[in-house]
Structure formats: structure tokens, C-alpha cells
Amino acid sequence: MNERAKERWRKFKANKRGYYAFIVFCFVFVFVCAADFVANDKPLIVRYDGQWYFPIFQEYPETTFGGTFKTATDYTDPYVQKKINEKGFFVMPLIPYSYDTINYRLKTPAPCPPSAENWLGTDDLGRDVLTRLIYGMRYSLIFGLILTTVSSLIGVFAGAVQGYFGGKIDLFAQRFLEIWGSLPQLFVLIIVSSIIAPGFWSLLFVLLLFSWTALVPVVRAEFLRARNFDYVKAAYALGVPDFVIIFKHVFPNAMVATLTYLPFILSGAVVSLTALDFLGFGLPPGSPSLGDLVRQGKENLQAPWLAASAFVALAFLLTVLVFIGEAVRDAFDPRKNK
């Protein structure tokens, strides 16, 4: 790293709250990305009749382990477990449930309170809440990161073109943004989501329609200021192509303001996905999501662990992202000398 990058990293670490929040976020992100190895109803490995099997990566018919059916093996079936143990062994994940696994061995009607078998209880369909929380956070973070990246690229490009060229391009673009920004976003999202088949990528496209405008004003203002600098005018006088000037000479100045906004855009993406899932216009039914857990908490007030789990997960995730955003802002603030 150059000296400027080292100085920014030092300022970032100086904000202890944001620095430790960043470490926690990295740990949580790696943990939830490895959810298949932590919470799954399939064994990590199976040793049977002298052969090794890896059910997480490949499906095996029940006949492979001495069963009767040629369909995919149900490793929660005591009969299958007995057959495997006769000629080998298997190792289950820490949490022996997937996000869609229904626990048929419940002692009370679902939703069941927390117990040694289901640490955060079950939802109204008998599915493990902790598992759905882990998978839901993975969906939310991956969705938010993709949405933040794509919308930032579009927003930065649009703001750069507006600010650098100015004139009629900037005038018409600003009028379009004013009209687009005046639309009731939530209602438009609900209408489009009800028309398009719900899914990860279709929902990403729907939210992208509005999220790309977040960085346009910031980048535009930076380019309007920087395009009058002497070195920019000199590069233009020497015949350097416009897009080279934009992305090589002016864009580094706009990156400072852009990076400070990214954690807040990510938190907004997570909230948007949660809100659409809560309203029933998000991911397909049965998908693990924080919004679906919030909705179940509202519909099952007699099961407070559902709402409490969703609230704690959302509050934790958004708080960590806000702390990181504050630390990034301090790192790029030239007034911060300590």
C-alpha cells in the first residue's frame, strides 16, 4: 500500500467501534456463507462399506446405503441411519437441519419454544428458526452486496457523465432523476414484484431500478468541482480522450465520497429485501429470509422467540454496517488527523 492508503487504514483502525464491527462482519459473512456445512440435514461425510461419500456435494439414492428406494436419501430417517451405521458411520453438521427441514419429532404443536433440539425454537411449520436465520442472513448479505455493487457502478457512471460533460446532458439527466425520484418507490416495487415471478435475480432487478440513483448526486457534484481543475483542463488541451480523463484523472477524487456511502447503501438493500419479504412480494414462498421470519413473528404473537430472533438479527446486522460506514467516513475525511 502507498502512504495515503496506509494513512486511511490507520484512521479506519483508530475508530475502534467501526474496526471491530468490520472484523465481526467479516466473521459473520464467512460463517453464513458456509451455512451448508454448519446447518444441514445431510451428513458432511459418510463412510459406508469401505467407500467415502459426500452428500453435501452430491445426492445418492437410498439403495447406495442398503435402503429400498432409488430416490434421494433422507438422512434423517432412522432406518437409513441404522443401515449406514451397520457398515460404517456418518458425521452430521453442528445443526442437523436445513432451512426447509421440517422436524416431525416435535413434542408440542408448532411453533415450539427454544429447546436443546431447536436452540431458537421452530416456526409455525416446524422448521428450525436458527437455521432459517443463518440462511436468511446469507441471502440478505449476498443480495445486498450484489445490489450495492451493481447499483454503485451504474450510479457512478451516470453521475460521472453528468458532472463531466454538463450542459444539456446534465440538464436532461437531472430532470429525469427528479421525475424518477418522485415516483412512489414502494408501490412501484410492489406492482412490479407482483407482475414478475418472484426470484432472487428478478427481485434484484426490481430493486436495482431505484437503488442506482443513490450515488448519482454525490458523484455528479465531485465531477462538477473537479472538471475545472488545472490538471483536468491540461489533459483535455493535450487531446486526452474524455473517458480517460473521467476514469483516470477525475474518478479517484469521487471515490472518496463514493466509498463512504457504500455501507449505508448495503444496509438499505438489506432493509428493502426484508420489507418486501415481510409484505409477501420478495423471495419465493419457503425461501429463508429475515422478512419471512418477521412476518411469522407478527402472525404468531404467542411465540415471541420468532419476532425476537428476527429483531436481534436485523438490529445486529444494521448496527454493524452503520459502524463500518462511520469508520470508512472517518478514514477518508481529511479533517481527521488522529
N, C-alpha and C positions, 0 to 999 in steps of 0.2 A: 504493500500500500504506500501511496505517496504521503507527504506530510499533511496535506489537507484532509485526506481520508483518515489518517491516524488521529488527527485532532478531533474530527467529528465522532470517531469511535470512542475517544476519551470522554467527550461531552455526553455521549449516549450512556456510557457506563457510570458517569457521575450522577445521573438520575437513577438512584438505586431502585426506586419503585418500578420504573419502566424497564430497567435492565433485568431485574429478577422476574418481572412479568414476561419478558421476552423468553427467558430460559424456561419458564413454566409453559408458555405457549408452545415452544418447540417440543418439549416433552409430551405434552398432551396431543399435539398433532401427530407425532411419530406413534404414540400409543394407539390413537384411534385409527390410524392408517393400517396398523397391524391388528385390527379388530378380529379378523378371521382366525388369527392364531390365539387370541385371548378368549373370545366368546364364540363358540360354535358347537353345533350338535353332531359334528363329525370329528373323529379322532385325529390327532396330529399325525400319528403313525400307527400302523397295525403290523404286528408280526404274526403270521399265520402259516403253519405248515412249512416253515423254513424260508418263507418269502416275506419281503418287506412291501408294504402298501402305504400310500399317502392319500387318504380320502379327501383331504382339503383341496388337492390339485386335480384329482380325477375321481369320477364316480365308478363304483364297482357294483356289479349285480350281487344279489344276496347269495346266489349259488357259489360265488367265489369263496365264501366262508362257510360252506356246508349247509346253506339255507335251502329253502324250497323254491322261492320265486326268482325269476330272472329280472325283476325290476330293481331300481336303485336301492341300495341297502339302507335300512333305517337302524342306525347305530344306537338309538335309544330303546330299541326293542330288547327286553330281557332275553328272549330266545336267541337273538343274534349275538348278544354279548356272551351268552353261555357257549355258543358254538365257537366263537373266537377264542375264549379262554381255554377250551378243551385242547387246542393245538397251538396256542400262542398267547399273546396279550395285546392290549391296545392302550394308548395314552390319550386321554381326553384333555381339552383345554381347561384353563382355570375355571371358566364359566361354561358349563356344558349345555348352553342354549345358543341358538342363533336368533336373529331378530324376528323371525317368523315361526319359531318353535312354540308350540302350544304344550303347556305342562298338563298332562292328563292325570297326574297323580296328586292334584291339589286336595287338601283335606277340607277346605271350605269353598263355597262358590266364589268365582272370580268377580271382582278384583280382590286378591288376597293381600294381607298386610306383609311387611317385611318378615323374613324368616331365614333360617340357616340355609334353606334350599334356594330361596329367591331373596337376595340381600336387600333389594329395594321393593320387594313385592311384585305383584303381577298386575297387568292391566285388565280391562273387562273381558278380554278374550283369552286370558290365561297365559299371556306372553310375558317373559321376564322383562321388567322395567329397566334394570341396569343394562342389559344387553341392548335394548332398543335405544337407550340413552347414548351408549357408546357408538353404535352405528349411526344414530341420528346426528351426533356431533361430527362424525366423519363426513356424512352427506353435506352438512351445513358448511363445514370448513372448506371442503373441496369445491363445492358450489360457489362459495363466496370468493375463494381465491381465483377461480376461473373467471367469474363475473368481474371481479376487480381488475384483473389483468387485461381482459379484452376491452372493457369499457374505458379503462385508462388509456390504452393505445388509441382507441378511436377519439376520445376526448382530447388527448394531447395533440393528435394530428389535426383535428378540426380547429382547436384553439391556436395552434401554430400557424396554420394557413390564414386564419382570420387576422391575427395580430401582425403577421409579417407583411402581407400584401395590402391590408387595409382597404380603403376606398369602397367601391361598390360591393366587393366580395364580403367585406366586414359588415357593411350596411344590411345587405340581404340576409346574411347569416344571422345577424343579431335579431332581425325581425322574425326569422324562422324560429329561433330559440325562444323568443318571447311568446310566440303563439304555442309552440310545443310545451313550454313550461307552464302555460296557463291551463292546460288540459288537466282534468281530474285524474291523476295517475292511478289511484287505487281502483276507480271504477273502470278505467280503460283496461287495466291489468285483469280485472275480474271478467270483463267481457271477452277479451282475447283468450284468457285461460279456459273459459267455458266453450269456446269455439274449437281451439286447438286441443288435440288429445293430450292429456297431461303426461308429462315425462320429464326426465332430467334436462335433456337438451332443448325441448320445446319451451320449458319454463325458463331456462337460461336465456333463450332468445327473447321471450316476452319481457323479462326484467331488463335486458340489455337495451330495449327500446328507449328507456328513460334514464338509466343509470349513466350512460356515456356523457351526459351533459354536465356532470358534477365538476369536472376539471376544466371545462372549456373557458369559463370566465377567468380562472386563475392563470392558465397558460396564455390566454389572449393578452391579459394585462402585462405579463412579463415580456411578451414579444413586442407589444406596442412600445414598451420602455426601451428594450434592448436594440430595436432596429435603428434607433437614432445614435447609437454609439459609434465612435470614430472607426473602430476596427471593422464593424459591420459595413459602414459606408465605403471603407477602403477595399474590403473584399468584393463588394458589388462593383466598384470602379475598375477593379482588375479583371472583371469578367467571370468571377466565380459563379457557378450556377446557383440559382435561388435555393434549391433544396439542399445543396451542400452547405450553404450559409445557415439555413434553418436548423439542420440537424447536427452540424459540426461546430458552428460558432455561437449560435443563439440558444439552442436547446439546452446545453449544460446549465445556463442561468435559470431556465424554467424548471429544471429538475428539482431544485431545492424546494420550491413551493409544492411541486407535484408529490414528492415523496412524503411530505408531512401530512398529506391528505389521505394517503393510501390506507392506513389502519382504520380510519373513520369510514372510508368507503366500504371496507371489508365488513365492519360491524353493521353498517346499513344494509349490506347484502344479506347478512345472516338474519337480521330482523325482518326484512322483506320476505324471505323464504319462509320464516316461521309464521308470519302473519297470513300468507297465502295458504299454507298448510292448515292453519287454525280455522280458516274460513272454508276449507274444503276445495280450494282451487289450486292446490300445489301439486305435490308428487302423487303418483297413483295410489289408490287405497291399499293399505297394507305395508307401504314403504315406511321404513323407520325415519322419523323426523321429530324435531323438537316441537313443532307446531301441532302435530297429531297428539303428542303427549299432553300439551297444554289443553287441547280440546277435550281429551279424555278426563283431565282433571276437572274441567268445568262441568262435564256431564256426569261425573261421579263424585259429588261433594262428600259422600260418605267415605271416600278413600283419599284422605289428604296427602298420602305419600305420592300420588300421581302429580298433583299440582306442585308439591314441594320439590320433587325431583326436577321437574321442568324449570321451575323458577330458579333454583340454585344453579343448574347448568347454564341457563341463559345469563343470569347475573354474573356468574364467574367468567364466562366467555367474553361478554361485552366489557366487563371491567378490565380484564387483561388487555384487550385490544385498545381500550382508551388509554391505559397506562403506557402501552407501547407507543401509541401515537403522540403522547406528550413527550416521551423521551426522544423520539425522532425529531419532533419540532424543536426541542432544545438543542439537539445535535447540529441542526442546520441553521440555528439562529446566531448570526454574527455578534449579537449583543451579549451572548453567554460566554463569558471568559473563564468561568470556574466550573 
